[in-house]
Amino acid sequence: MLDVCDIHVMKPLLAEHGFHFSKAKGQNFLIAKWVPEQIAEDSGVDETAGVLEIGPGIGPLTQQLALRAGKVCAVEVDNRLKPILNLTVGEFSNLEILWDDVLKLDIPALVKEKFPGLRPMACANLPYYITSPILTALLEAECFETVTVMVQKEVAQRIAAKPGTADYSAFTIFCQYYAEPEILFDVPAGCFMPQPKVTSAVIALRVRKTLPWQIDNKEIFFRTVRASFAMRRKTLQNGLASGFPELGKAGAAEVLTSCGFAPTVRGETLGIDEFAAIANEIYRRKQNG
């Protein structure tokens, strides 16, 4: 098996195929072998798993996943990598590469087609510039057991943040609504070629089988969350009045009071259960006209 993390092996190979790193595609390839090994190991992938990999690049993580999984389906948007991936991962009979943009695919349909009888998992070293849309697509697909990804460390911290902290955001709540996050380990910039300007981190999102909160209307819930964080420096009353103009300030205050909150409460201090209570009260009022 070709050591794709050995710079002395890969640099001449890339040059031979006239491959240049694309800044636009956020390409930073791993040159530290322990990183893909540890991602694959910590992800819990085994022969019972079907793994969707996003952006295999030159194949370091792909190799490690294919050594462990029942099947790997890797989605790569950069056709220039075809001859290189043929050399680095072409030997694996349990690997299929789709030359496509994952954001244009029907992920639940793809998983159903490619992984019958296997535990569906997602694993990726995500390009920084499309981390949020890809994570959103993977979680909204609601068809994976776990989603294990390498992202910028600050993004991992935001996903795993607790209420009342600086990193806590609407995206935190979105991710934690669908999954329980755990930051596994950091990956220094020196593990990549070319080196990014930031530290990365690997985070596992264990997708919830059932929601531990009663949420009457998902759309109203997320609208409530977005409204709360859209005006972060202001009170939740102001955020709700802006996000739900039909409530107005007085209506927003009534909603908060009926849920046991002071009108001065700030959204970034509340957990999902508290947002659920507020969203359910707004939904009840809408239903009752």
GIWO-V692390 format. One line per field, one symbol per residue. phi: phi as a letter, one per 20 degrees, with the letter a starting at -180 (. if undefined). burial: + if it has 24 or more other C-alpha atoms within 12 Angstrom, else -. A space follows every 10 residues. Layout:
# GIWO-V692390
phi = ???
burial = ???
This chain:
# GIWO-V692390
phi = .fefeegfee gfffffemec fdffemecef ccffffffgf fffnfbfedd deddmfmeof fggffffdef bcdddceeff egfffgfecf fefedcddea egfdeefgff fffecfmdff ccbaeffgfc gffffgffff flcdfbcdce cggffgfffe fdgnefefbf fgfgfffebd ebfeaecfgf eccfffeced bdcddeffec eececfbfff gfffffffef cgedffgfff fffcgffmff ffffgfffen dffefdgfee efffffffff fffffffem
burial = -+++++---+ +-++------ -----+++++ ++++++++++ ++++++--++ ++++++++++ ++++++++++ ++++++++-- ++-++++++- -+-+++++-- -+----++-+ +--++--+++ ++++++++-+ ++-+++++++ ++++++++++ ++++++++++ +++---++++ ++++++++++ +++++++++- +++--+--++ +++++++--- ----+----+ ++++++++++ ++--++++++ ++++--+--- +++-++---- +-+-++++++ ++-+++++++ +++------
